Amino acid sequence: MVILGVMLGVIWILMCVSCYFLGVARGRGEAAAVVDNIGDKELRSTVVNKRNVDEVSAGIEPSVKKGPQSYEVIMNAEWEFASDGMEALNAYVENSRDNYNTVRFRVVPEDDTDTVLYSSPDIPVGGKLTAIKLTQPLTSERSKAIVIYSLLDDRGRVTGEVKAGVTLVWNR
């Protein structure tokens, strides 16, 4: 009698576990992914499953390629300049291999962003630049500036900007 009760209990547990796994497997097929669509500036979520994947994918309009979501800046934060106040002795700027975009940058004084002290050539992903010579000499021994990175697409168009601070030190 005890053996019969134990066997019925084991069978009951096996049936419950089987039903659970069948439910989980079915749930995976029903809700495979959640897709965020932006249509008419309204954000809505659509559950994609085996039955509606073709319908949902046909309804998604190709969107304008978005700009990069992040950019890794690699540069030293203090640039020392020669006695002429124009040629950098230790400036280092790299376009990380982890980035997706070619980049160019310009250096502007922190207090006058309309004045461009330097404009770089395009730097491809993985490239680096150390030869930096300002367009005009520094006037103070220590000044703050902003490095404005312009992220470029395959056609050379600006897709985004990233700003980083730098200190310019002039060794008179």
N, C-alpha and C positions, 0 to 999 in steps of 0.2 A: 504494500500500500504506500509506503514511504517512497519507494523507488518510482512508482507511478506518478506520485505528486511531484517529485524532482524532475522527471522527464517532461511532464506537462509545463512546469515552470521554465525549463530550458527552451522548449518549443515556443512558448509565449514570448520569451526574451528574443529569440531568433526572429520571430515574426515582427516584433517591434523594430528591431535593428534593420531588417530588410525594408520595412515600410519607410523608415527614416531615410535610408540611402536612396530609395526610389524617388522620394520626394525631393531630395537634394539634387539628384541627377536631372529630374524634370525641371526644377527651378533654374538650373544652369542654362538649359536650352531656351527657357522662356525669357529670361532677362540677361541677355549676353552682354549688353553695354548700355551706357547712358551717353547720349550725344547732346551737346549744347548747341543749339542753332540760334543765330541772330537773324531774325527776319523782321523787317520794318522796325528795327531798333527795339524789339521786344525779345527778351531772353526766355526761352522755354526749354524744357527737357523732354526728350522723347525716349522711351524705352525701346530698344532694338532687340528683336528676337528672330527666330528662324522664319516665322511667317511673314514679318513685315520688313525684313532687311532690304529687299529690292525697292519697295515702295519708299522707305525712308531715305535710302541713298539717292534715289531719283529726285526726291524733293529738296535735297540740299543743293543750294546754288553755290557754284564756285565763288569763293570770296576773294577779295583782294589780298594778295600775299602780305601778311603782317610783317612788320619789322622785327628785329631780334628782341627776345624777351630779356636777355642779359648780355653783358659784355665784361670780360675779365681784363682789367687794366693792370699792365705790368710796366712800372716805371719807378725811378728813384724820386723821392719827394723833395730833394734839395739839389739844385743844379748850381755848380760853381762855375764862374766865368773868369776868363783871363783878364789881364790888366786893361785890355781895350774895352772891356764891358760888353763884348758882343759874342765871342766864341766860347761855347760851353766846353768845360774840361772833363766833366763826368756825367753829362746827361745821357740817360738810357731810357728808351721807349721800345717796348716789344708788343707785337700783336700776337697774343697767346695762340698756341696750336689748338686750344679748346674753343676758340672763337669761331664764328661762321662767316664773318665779313672782313673784306679788305677795309682798311681804315686810313683816314688822314686826320691830322689834328692841327690846331692853331693854338698859339700861346698869346693870351691877352692879360694885361695888368688887372688885378682884382678890382681896382677902383675906376678903371676906364676900359670897359669891355669893347668899345668901338675901335681901340687902337690894337692892331695886330703886330705883335713882336716877332712872330715866326709862323710860317705856314709850311707844313711838311709835304713831301711827296706821298703818294699812296703807299701804304705798307701792307703787303699781302699777309694772310694768315701764316704765322710762324716767322714772319720777318721782324727785323729790329733796326733801330735807327740810333746812332750815337753822334753823328756829325751834325750838330745844331749850331747855327750862327744866326743871331738876331738881326733884324732889319735896322735896328737903331740901338745905340749903346744904352746900358743901364745908367740911371742917374743916382741911385742910392745903393749903399753897400748891401742892404738886405731888403727885399721886397717880395710881396705875395703876388702870385699870378694864378691864372686858371688855364688848364689845358683842356680844350674842348675837342673831343674826339667826334668825328663825323663817320658814322658807319655806312658803308657803301654796298649797294646791291651789285649784281653781275654786270649791270650796264653803267656803273659808276654814279648812280643817283643816291643821294643821301636818304637813308631809311630810318635814321635815329641819331641821337646825340648823347654822349656821356661826358660829364665834366669831372675833373679832378684837380685838386689844389697842388701847387708846387711853390717852393720858396727859391727865389733867385738870389744867389750870393755873389757879389762882385768883389774879387780880391784885388784891390787897387794897388 
